[in-house]
Amino acid sequence: MNNYPDFSNYGYQITQELGHNRAGGRVTYQAIEINTQNIVVVKQFQFARTGTSWAEYEAYEREIEVLRGLDHPSIPRYLDSFQTAAGFCMVQEYKNAPSLANSTKWTPQQIKQIAIYVLEILNYLQNRIPPVIHRDLKPENILVDNQMNVYLVDFGFARIGSGEVAVSSVVKGTLGFMPPEQMFNRKLTAASDLYSLGATLICLLTNTNSTEVGNLMDATGRINFQEKIPQLTDGFTNWLQKMVEPNFQERYANAAEALDALIPLEILRPVVKNSQGMRTKIGILLASLAILLPVGYLKFIKPSPIEVIPFSQRYPGEVTITAEPNSTKNLTDISLKQPEVYFTINLSDLPHNQYYSVCQLFDGEGVLVAMGQATLETTDNQLKAWCNYNFKPEVDQPGNWSFQFYLDGEKVVEKMLNVSI
């Protein structure tokens, strides 16, 4: 016998509790819509039971208005609401995906893809009129399923334009993930959510629990993380640092700017060949020196030159563009009237392994228009993959487009194509 509330008169049957914020009087349930048997999420705001002021009801009404105005596949849709004796309930679309706060360990390449998807969601929110600022972006509020679909949830602390929306507790945000301007109740900007996303990514990359993010901060409140991720490139580390700058003016101005800066970045330091012909990673090599030698001597050591070998030179490959997956006719000039094109990638001499692959297509202005990802495995040291794209004549523009293919965060091949009307 459970103690779940009975919502059958409203058309819903509770199946389990998903989470709760007792202090704020909010409990989240998974439920079944009785008429359709669809799984939904019911958030109950227990104003009467917790003694919270019923004036809060108006704030939740405004949250509903925000969600009603949002139409994005990565934001669970608002479905329904009803009022009970214990409080107010809101019903949303259910997504079968755990949050980033669970124990899953993500690879740096996967974390980059998560960052890209969240930035795309934030870009959508920031381009609303008026724009929406989430204000509580953290691992618990980002869901990722086993197909790498990313969802942003819990708009309970959001701001729309200059007005405050749906405050459900005294602290409007989560310590450690709030930018300084939010902590001190100053004006928020499009850069405010970027700080929260940066702190979230740093937690994932350093395997830091979200409740312990404060351990990464120094006496001035700046997040220090560089020494914990020596395997990552300077470019990506610098990007992260800019995301979490305490002064919002030193961050990226908005999600679109941060996204444009992130997409071309390599994540992992390249494989290198040292003088003995052994291959290792720069980050691991430097870490080994730091362990073997006294710290005081490091600044006097001049490392021996190393030869960086790009992926494309180690494992040669090619891209062909065709109208069908198995066609041998390689296209160079493509019309927007072409319904679909296929990019076939052939790589040789790869060590037998599984590789995390990403294909990206940029239009003539350098804007990312499509992206796909998959885990691929070599066969006889060969790897063959293909990506396809359906042109949208009403949206796409002619120009010199670029197709890029990555393995484990490194760009392997790139193909230019001339797209005409």
C-alpha positions, 0 to 999 in steps of 0.5 A, a space after each residue: 500500500 503506497 501513500 501516493 495521492 489519488 488523482 484518478 478523479 483528474 484522469 491520472 494514476 500515480 505509479 512512482 515518485 521521481 523526486 521532491 523538494 519538501 522545503 519548497 512544497 514540490 513533489 514530482 511523480 510519474 503517472 499514467 494518463 488513464 484515458 490514453 495510458 500515456 506516461 506523464 509527469 505530475 508536479 504537485 505544489 503542496 501550498 496548503 500542506 506546507 504552509 506556503 503562501 497561496 500567492 505562489 499560485 500566480 507564479 506557477 500560473 506564469 510558469 505554465 504560460 512560459 511552457 505553453 509558449 515553448 515548442 522544442 523537441 528537447 523541452 518536455 511539453 506542458 499538457 495539463 493542470 488541475 487544483 487539489 485540496 493539497 495544492 496545485 498540479 501541473 502535468 508534463 510530457 514524460 521523457 524516459 531519460 536519466 539526469 546527468 546527476 546519476 552515476 554514468 561516466 561520459 567520455 569527453 567527446 560525449 560531453 562535448 555533444 551534450 554541450 552542443 545540444 544544451 547550447 542549441 536549446 539555450 539558443 532557442 530560449 534566448 531567441 524567444 520574444 521576450 527571451 527566457 533565462 532558465 536560472 537553474 541549469 545543473 546536472 539534475 535538470 539535464 536528461 540524456 537517454 541512451 540514444 544521446 537525446 538531450 532534454 532540459 527540464 524544470 523551468 520553476 526558477 525561470 525568468 521571462 524577459 524582465 519579469 520573474 517566473 515561478 519562484 518555488 523557494 527562497 533561493 532562486 537557483 542552486 549554489 555552485 551553479 549560479 553565476 555571481 550576478 544571480 547570487 547577488 540579485 543583479 541583472 541577468 543576461 544571456 550569458 548567465 545560463 552559460 555559466 551554469 552550463 560551464 559548471 555542469 560540464 566541469 562537474 562531468 569532466 572532473 567526475 565531481 558530484 553536483 553537491 561538491 562543486 564548491 570544492 572546485 572553487 578557490 577563495 575568490 569564487 573562481 572555479 579551478 579545474 584545469 589540473 584535473 583534465 590534462 588530457 583535454 586540449 588547450 582550446 577546449 579548456 580555454 572555452 570552458 574557462 570563458 564559460 565560467 568567468 565570474 564577470 559576465 562581460 568576459 563570457 560568451 555573449 550568448 549561446 549562439 556565440 558559445 556554440 560557434 566557438 565550441 563546434 570546431 574545437 578538438 577535445 582530446 590532445 592528439 596522439 604524438 610520437 616521441 623520440 623512441 617511437 612510442 605513442 602517448 598522449 601529451 597530457 599523460 606525458 606531462 603528468 608523468 613528468 610532474 610525478 617523477 620530478 620535484 615541482 621546483 624543477 619543472 619550470 627549468 625543464 625544456 621538453 624535447 620536441 615532439 612530432 604531432 601526427 594528425 589523424 588524417 595522416 595516420 589513417 588515410 581516408 576519403 569522402 564521396 558524395 552520392 545520390 544513393 548510399 551504394 552509388 559510385 557516381 561522386 557528386 561535386 556540384 549539388 542542387 538544392 532540388 536534390 532531395 537527398 545526398 549521402 556522404 560515404 566515408 572510407 577509412 583504412 589501416 585503423 586499429 581494431 576498435 570502437 570509435 565514437 563518430 560525428 558527422 557535421 554539415 556546414 552551409 556557405 556561411 559556416 553555420 552548422 545545419 546538420 549533425 549525426 553521431 554513432 559508435 562504429 567498429 572497424 572490420 578488417 582494419 577498415 571503417 565505412 560509414 555514411 551520413 545523409 542529408 535532406 535539403 530544405 529549399 525553403 531554408 537552405 541557401 546556395 554556397 560552398 558547403 563543408 562536410 566534416 567527419 570526426 572520430 573520437 573527437 579528432 577531425 578525420 576528413 573534410 569535403 567541400 561541396 558546391 550547392 547551387 539553386 
